[in-house]
Amino acid sequence: MTAAMRLRCYEVAIGDIFGTNLFNAAMVFVIDLTASDAPVLGRVGAFTVVGALLDLVITTIFLVGVIERRDRTVLRVG
């Protein structure tokens, strides 16, 4: 990420942050599926749960922004 920032490739830096964020969220999901004990988020503190929920909200807002950014046209008129 720091190399992308030095090269002023801000889109790459933001993509790196959100890509890592989504990978970490997916790993929690996979670990939760494979663990035979209680759910993973049930074994951590409240601060971690709030962080995970904030992660989910921010990633959802980002993805909605990416989807809505598409160029919308009707019969090639927009």
Legacy VTK file of the C-alpha trace (Angstrom):
# vtk DataFile Version 3.0
C-alpha trace
ASCII
DATASET POLYDATA
POINTS 78 float
0.000 0.000 0.000
2.775 2.453 0.785
4.319 1.926 -2.657
0.972 2.687 -4.275
0.645 5.835 -2.181
4.157 6.976 -3.181
3.273 6.416 -6.837
0.015 8.339 -6.279
-2.058 5.314 -7.279
-4.765 5.950 -4.725
-7.236 3.542 -6.308
-4.739 0.710 -5.881
-4.128 1.655 -2.247
-7.857 1.759 -1.456
-8.366 -1.520 -3.309
-5.578 -3.067 -1.262
-7.207 -1.958 1.976
-10.651 -3.261 1.031
-9.243 -6.468 -0.481
-7.436 -7.267 2.753
-10.555 -6.324 4.682
-12.744 -8.711 2.662
-10.164 -11.501 2.930
-10.057 -11.169 6.717
-13.865 -11.206 6.928
-13.946 -14.312 4.726
-11.394 -16.028 6.957
-13.581 -15.412 10.019
-16.475 -17.000 8.113
-14.375 -20.043 7.120
-13.045 -20.485 10.651
-16.583 -20.208 11.992
-17.730 -22.942 9.596
-14.910 -25.309 10.499
-14.864 -24.752 14.266
-16.839 -27.312 16.206
-17.228 -25.154 19.316
-19.303 -22.029 19.827
-19.372 -19.369 17.087
-16.139 -17.423 16.733
-17.693 -14.033 17.447
-19.245 -15.509 20.578
-15.780 -16.158 22.017
-14.338 -12.671 21.508
-14.875 -9.403 23.339
-17.418 -6.711 22.577
-14.767 -4.441 21.049
-13.907 -7.082 18.433
-17.572 -7.611 17.581
-18.075 -3.864 17.105
-14.965 -3.777 14.884
-16.261 -6.659 12.770
-19.665 -5.003 12.377
-18.037 -1.691 11.456
-15.940 -3.569 8.911
-19.082 -5.061 7.403
-20.892 -1.698 7.240
-17.970 0.176 5.656
-17.353 -2.565 3.094
-21.051 -2.619 2.186
-21.087 1.160 1.696
-17.977 0.906 -0.492
-19.449 -1.874 -2.641
-22.740 -0.009 -3.082
-20.730 3.033 -4.192
-18.798 0.957 -6.723
-21.976 -0.593 -8.117
-23.846 2.721 -8.339
-20.905 4.433 -10.042
-21.529 2.648 -13.318
-22.507 4.781 -16.271
-26.252 4.460 -16.683
-27.764 5.000 -20.097
-31.066 4.188 -21.743
-30.834 3.483 -25.471
-27.338 5.052 -25.406
-28.728 8.299 -23.961
-27.802 9.121 -20.424
LINES 1 79
78 0 1 2 3 4 5 6 7 8 9 10 11 12 13 14 15 16 17 18 19 20 21 22 23 24 25 26 27 28 29 30 31 32 33 34 35 36 37 38 39 40 41 42 43 44 45 46 47 48 49 50 51 52 53 54 55 56 57 58 59 60 61 62 63 64 65 66 67 68 69 70 71 72 73 74 75 76 77
